[in-house]
Amino acid sequence: MTVTVTDIRLPFLVLLAVLTVSCGKEPESRSDPESPKPWGKSIAYLTSIQGRQTVAGIHNREPNSNPVQWTDSITRIAGKAPGLWSGDFLFSASDVKERWTMIYEAERQWKKGSLVNIMWHTCSPKYTEPCAWNDGKGVLSKLTDTDWTSLITDGGTLNTVWKSRMDIIAPYLQYFENQGVEVLFRPFHEMNQGAFWWGGRPGETGTAALYRLTHDYFVKTKGLENLVWIWDLQDFGSLGSDLTAYSPGDSYWDILALDMYSSDGTGYTAAKYNLMVAASKGRPVVIGECEKLPTAAELKSQPKWGFFMSWSELTVQKNTAAQIAILYGASNVITLDEMPGW
């Protein structure tokens, strides 16, 4: 039997709402300026400390079965916990299996008051997932120009595979939204270097195009509202030109990040800092990754860095326990005990 709208007598406003959602548009209440979204806490906080203080953070690399090991390690050394926790969806079979372990830890960290940063060292869509790190078919593999065109072209073979990969990740991100967890999301990090399959492709149809495609799929197709998008580069080559050549467009990112691995041998220079601050256009600018920690004096002279995130084991390999403790105890560095809570 066919049931018509008249038969079930839906009120006009309900029908209008149904038609609006079915056409892929957001319900009016989502964009009502008198009903602000519950999101934006991370950005608001980073903006509030801009120019005065910097949040200390550390990444927790694999294994996902123990997604707090490096946070715990730095806490023991410094006597204070970092104010930013970071995890990763990762790529190997054992870590993919433990993704929910990482997700639940991220939720716990958010509820403790931490900023939550999530990375995605993802397998190439040309090959299967799970994958290896560097066997020619893993994270460090390459795509041909033909492969790339297939990836960023709607309906292309690799484009379809990539969307299926995002479909796998979306429920985890949706869980965060359901639980009220705001995520600093940093896909395709270090996009201006060519080690990863996604990186080293400048220009409008390069890596930035994949970033835009991914942003739109998660935000528009999947309707996720809790993601704070980080656009991330690494400090090598001509940073000034990279900030132009790899830009996804101002409407596609919320935070601008620079990974400091001193690839050019210069470290935390005023030149890099000034370029990043200018490119951020008033939005938060952060040290996305680092091995050698900045000193409190360097952060005082470059006060707009919103947070620094040191890389797991490199933190203890490249810095002494005394250097770590001094930095974490500095008045211009924020640790978990000084975070406001969400």
Number of C-alpha atoms within 10 A of each C-alpha: 3 4 7 9 10 8 8 8 9 12 10 10 9 10 12 13 15 12 13 14 12 10 9 11 13 14 14 11 11 12 11 10 9 8 9 11 13 10 17 16 16 17 17 12 16 23 16 13 19 19 17 16 23 27 25 25 31 30 27 24 20 21 19 25 16 15 25 22 18 23 21 15 17 23 18 13 17 18 13 20 24 27 28 25 27 30 24 27 23 25 23 21 12 14 20 20 15 17 22 15 15 25 21 15 20 27 19 14 20 23 16 16 18 28 30 24 25 23 20 16 20 24 26 25 23 21 15 12 17 17 20 17 17 11 10 12 20 25 23 20 20 19 17 9 11 8 16 22 17 17 24 23 16 13 12 15 16 21 22 17 18 21 19 13 16 15 14 11 15 17 13 16 23 19 14 21 17 10 11 16 24 26 26 21 24 24 22 24 25 24 26 28 19 14 14 24 25 29 23 17 20 20 15 14 15 22 25 25 21 23 26 17 20 19 20 15 17 20 14 14 12 16 15 18 19 23 24 21 18 25 29 26 26 23 22 18 12 11 18 13 11 20 20 13 17 25 26 23 14 11 7 17 21 20 23 24 26 24 23 26 18 16 12 11 9 12 16 20 11 12 10 17 20 13 13 22 18 11 17 19 11 12 19 25 29 26 25 30 26 24 20 20 25 19 17 21 12 13 22 17 12 19 18 25 27 30 28 28 26 26 23 23 17 13 22 20 11 13 14 13 15 11 18 20 17 15 20 26 16 14 14 20 24 25 22 22 14 15 17 10 13 15
